[in-house]
Amino acid sequence: MTNPVISKCPSHPVTIHIAGDYHAARGICRKFCDDVGLCVTVTPTVYIYTGGQEEGIRVGLINYPRFPKMPTAIEAYALELAYRLRDGLHQESFSIEAPDHTTWYSWREGDLQESTQKLDVDQFGT
């Protein structure tokens, strides 16, 4: 038995959160990965929120040690894929979660006003 090749790189997991059909999302992700040379995970999930719930997916990207990338490149791939998912799944919003921040994108009417209101952090006890 030979010794394995072992490689490390800095971790930088990024997750896309979006509602929509799991099977359609898999196809969109497969095409994107074939187009740009990437590997992602696609996991079905349920988003539960005040007054309802919605089926969706989580798409994971990591800094893969075999083909390491800068954090900005991983986030750029995530954003490009999220736009493709948004179009292909006919969604009006998505979020991208990085290790140190989460960014929400929305094209829904009314969200512009809501997003400009200040968050009262005291409501969360922080």
ROVEX-171250 format. One record per residue (C-alpha): residue number from 1; residue in three letters; chain; x, y, z. Coordinates in pm, 1 decimal, decimal comma, padded with zeros to 6 digits. Example, Ala and Ser with C-alpha at 12.3 -4.5 7.8 and 13.67 -1.06 7.14 Angstrom:
BEGIN
+-----+------+------+----------+----------+----------+
| pos | code | unit |       xx |       yy |       zz |
+-----+------+------+----------+----------+----------+
|   1 |  ALA |    A |  01230,0 | -00450,0 |  00780,0 |
|   2 |  SER |    A |  01367,0 | -00106,0 |  00714,0 |
+-----+------+------+----------+----------+----------+
end
This chain:
BEGIN
+-----+------+------+----------+----------+----------+
| pos | code | unit |       xx |       yy |       zz |
+-----+------+------+----------+----------+----------+
|   1 |  MET |    A |  00000,0 |  00000,0 |  00000,0 |
|   2 |  THR |    A |  00133,0 |  00342,5 | -00091,5 |
|   3 |  ASN |    A |  00108,5 |  00652,6 |  00118,5 |
|   4 |  PRO |    A | -00168,2 |  00897,5 |  00029,2 |
|   5 |  VAL |    A | -00112,0 |  01243,1 | -00107,0 |
|   6 |  ILE |    A | -00219,0 |  01487,6 |  00165,1 |
|   7 |  SER |    A | -00290,4 |  01848,8 |  00090,6 |
|   8 |  LYS |    A | -00431,2 |  02132,4 |  00301,7 |
|   9 |  CYS |    A | -00554,3 |  02481,8 |  00230,1 |
|  10 |  PRO |    A | -00736,2 |  02749,3 |  00431,5 |
|  11 |  SER |    A | -01104,5 |  02667,5 |  00478,2 |
|  12 |  HIS |    A | -01362,5 |  02898,9 |  00324,3 |
|  13 |  PRO |    A | -01703,8 |  02731,4 |  00305,8 |
|  14 |  VAL |    A | -01971,3 |  02928,4 |  00119,5 |
|  15 |  THR |    A | -02338,4 |  02830,6 |  00101,9 |
|  16 |  ILE |    A | -02610,5 |  02950,7 | -00133,2 |
|  17 |  HIS |    A | -02961,6 |  02946,5 |  00017,1 |
|  18 |  ILE |    A | -03249,0 |  02956,4 | -00232,1 |
|  19 |  ALA |    A | -03603,5 |  02825,5 | -00262,1 |
|  20 |  GLY |    A | -03705,3 |  02609,5 | -00554,1 |
|  21 |  ASP |    A | -03714,6 |  02258,8 | -00694,0 |
|  22 |  TYR |    A | -03429,4 |  02030,5 | -00586,4 |
|  23 |  HIS |    A | -03411,2 |  01832,7 | -00911,8 |
|  24 |  ALA |    A | -03409,4 |  02143,5 | -01129,1 |
|  25 |  ALA |    A | -03138,8 |  02293,8 | -00906,2 |
|  26 |  ARG |    A | -02923,2 |  01983,1 | -00949,3 |
|  27 |  GLY |    A | -02938,5 |  02022,8 | -01326,3 |
|  28 |  ILE |    A | -02847,3 |  02391,6 | -01308,3 |
|  29 |  CYS |    A | -02555,8 |  02316,3 | -01075,0 |
|  30 |  ARG |    A | -02436,1 |  02028,3 | -01294,4 |
|  31 |  LYS |    A | -02425,9 |  02253,0 | -01602,2 |
|  32 |  PHE |    A | -02251,5 |  02532,1 | -01411,1 |
|  33 |  CYS |    A | -01986,9 |  02292,3 | -01276,9 |
|  34 |  ASP |    A | -01928,2 |  02151,9 | -01625,8 |
|  35 |  ASP |    A | -01899,7 |  02504,4 | -01768,5 |
|  36 |  VAL |    A | -01648,5 |  02641,1 | -01514,8 |
|  37 |  GLY |    A | -01476,5 |  02330,9 | -01374,0 |
|  38 |  LEU |    A | -01610,4 |  02320,5 | -01018,6 |
|  39 |  CYS |    A | -01760,7 |  02082,4 | -00763,9 |
|  40 |  VAL |    A | -02052,4 |  02173,0 | -00535,1 |
|  41 |  THR |    A | -02290,7 |  01995,8 | -00301,2 |
|  42 |  VAL |    A | -02666,9 |  02029,3 | -00350,9 |
|  43 |  THR |    A | -02883,0 |  01952,8 | -00048,8 |
|  44 |  PRO |    A | -03262,1 |  01976,7 | -00027,9 |
|  45 |  THR |    A | -03396,8 |  02175,8 |  00264,9 |
|  46 |  VAL |    A | -03713,6 |  02335,8 |  00399,2 |
|  47 |  TYR |    A | -03719,2 |  02703,9 |  00490,1 |
|  48 |  ILE |    A | -03964,7 |  02766,2 |  00773,6 |
|  49 |  TYR |    A | -04054,3 |  03126,9 |  00842,8 |
|  50 |  THR |    A | -04326,7 |  03325,6 |  01016,6 |
|  51 |  GLY |    A | -04651,8 |  03232,9 |  00847,9 |
|  52 |  GLY |    A | -04527,6 |  02958,4 |  00619,7 |
|  53 |  GLN |    A | -04262,0 |  02737,2 |  00474,2 |
|  54 |  GLU |    A | -04100,5 |  02668,8 |  00139,1 |
|  55 |  GLU |    A | -03899,5 |  02387,4 | -00017,7 |
|  56 |  GLY |    A | -03553,7 |  02484,1 | -00131,7 |
|  57 |  ILE |    A | -03188,7 |  02395,6 | -00152,5 |
|  58 |  ARG |    A | -02850,6 |  02470,5 | -00004,4 |
|  59 |  VAL |    A | -02556,7 |  02469,0 | -00243,5 |
|  60 |  GLY |    A | -02216,7 |  02429,8 | -00081,0 |
|  61 |  LEU |    A | -01878,9 |  02539,4 | -00211,3 |
|  62 |  ILE |    A | -01551,3 |  02475,7 | -00028,9 |
|  63 |  ASN |    A | -01186,9 |  02555,7 | -00082,2 |
|  64 |  TYR |    A | -01086,7 |  02216,0 | -00220,2 |
|  65 |  PRO |    A | -00716,5 |  02146,9 | -00147,2 |
|  66 |  ARG |    A | -00663,1 |  01972,1 | -00481,2 |
|  67 |  PHE |    A | -00757,0 |  02296,0 | -00661,7 |
|  68 |  PRO |    A | -00728,9 |  02573,3 | -00399,0 |
|  69 |  LYS |    A | -00876,6 |  02916,0 | -00465,3 |
|  70 |  MET |    A | -00878,5 |  03253,6 | -00295,4 |
|  71 |  PRO |    A | -01187,6 |  03327,5 | -00081,5 |
|  72 |  THR |    A | -01291,7 |  03603,6 | -00321,7 |
|  73 |  ALA |    A | -01290,6 |  03355,7 | -00611,0 |
|  74 |  ILE |    A | -01507,6 |  03107,2 | -00418,4 |
|  75 |  GLU |    A | -01755,0 |  03384,1 | -00336,5 |
|  76 |  ALA |    A | -01756,7 |  03502,3 | -00699,2 |
|  77 |  TYR |    A | -01838,7 |  03148,7 | -00818,1 |
|  78 |  ALA |    A | -02116,0 |  03131,2 | -00557,5 |
|  79 |  LEU |    A | -02266,2 |  03459,9 | -00675,2 |
|  80 |  GLU |    A | -02255,7 |  03359,4 | -01042,0 |
|  81 |  LEU |    A | -02417,7 |  03022,3 | -00962,9 |
|  82 |  ALA |    A | -02679,5 |  03188,8 | -00740,7 |
|  83 |  TYR |    A | -02781,9 |  03414,8 | -01030,6 |
|  84 |  ARG |    A | -02818,6 |  03110,6 | -01256,0 |
|  85 |  LEU |    A | -03024,2 |  02933,2 | -00989,3 |
|  86 |  ARG |    A | -03241,0 |  03241,2 | -00941,4 |
|  87 |  ASP |    A | -03317,6 |  03253,9 | -01312,3 |
|  88 |  GLY |    A | -03362,1 |  02880,0 | -01359,1 |
|  89 |  LEU |    A | -03575,5 |  02831,1 | -01047,9 |
|  90 |  HIS |    A | -03776,2 |  03151,7 | -01107,4 |
|  91 |  GLN |    A | -03698,8 |  03294,9 | -00764,2 |
|  92 |  GLU |    A | -03692,9 |  03655,2 | -00649,6 |
|  93 |  SER |    A | -03431,9 |  03623,7 | -00375,3 |
|  94 |  PHE |    A | -03139,9 |  03424,0 | -00241,9 |
|  95 |  SER |    A | -02872,6 |  03451,0 |  00027,4 |
|  96 |  ILE |    A | -02503,1 |  03370,5 |  00018,7 |
|  97 |  GLU |    A | -02346,6 |  03270,6 |  00349,9 |
|  98 |  ALA |    A | -01969,4 |  03305,9 |  00392,1 |
|  99 |  PRO |    A | -01768,7 |  03243,3 |  00711,4 |
| 100 |  ASP |    A | -01780,3 |  03606,5 |  00822,3 |
| 101 |  HIS |    A | -02096,2 |  03747,8 |  00659,3 |
| 102 |  THR |    A | -02424,2 |  03666,3 |  00488,0 |
| 103 |  THR |    A | -02551,4 |  03869,5 |  00192,9 |
| 104 |  TRP |    A | -02917,5 |  03874,2 |  00089,6 |
| 105 |  TYR |    A | -03024,6 |  03959,9 | -00265,9 |
| 106 |  SER |    A | -03388,4 |  04038,1 | -00344,8 |
| 107 |  TRP |    A | -03583,2 |  04158,1 | -00645,7 |
| 108 |  ARG |    A | -03921,2 |  04152,6 | -00466,3 |
| 109 |  GLU |    A | -04133,2 |  04465,6 | -00455,6 |
| 110 |  GLY |    A | -04136,7 |  04612,3 | -00107,2 |
| 111 |  ASP |    A | -03806,2 |  04459,2 |  00003,7 |
| 112 |  LEU |    A | -03617,9 |  04778,6 | -00072,3 |
| 113 |  GLN |    A | -03809,5 |  04967,4 |  00196,7 |
| 114 |  GLU |    A | -03778,0 |  04683,5 |  00447,8 |
| 115 |  SER |    A | -03403,0 |  04647,3 |  00395,3 |
| 116 |  THR |    A | -03339,9 |  05016,2 |  00461,9 |
| 117 |  GLN |    A | -03498,4 |  04999,9 |  00807,3 |
| 118 |  LYS |    A | -03247,6 |  04972,1 |  01091,5 |
| 119 |  LEU |    A | -03230,1 |  04641,3 |  01276,8 |
| 120 |  ASP |    A | -03291,2 |  04671,4 |  01650,3 |
| 121 |  VAL |    A | -03018,0 |  04438,5 |  01774,8 |
| 122 |  ASP |    A | -03154,2 |  04458,9 |  02129,5 |
| 123 |  GLN |    A | -03447,0 |  04242,0 |  02020,6 |
| 124 |  PHE |    A | -03199,5 |  03952,6 |  01997,1 |
| 125 |  GLY |    A | -03040,9 |  04018,2 |  02334,4 |
| 126 |  THR |    A | -02705,2 |  04118,8 |  02192,0 |
+-----+------+------+----------+----------+----------+
end
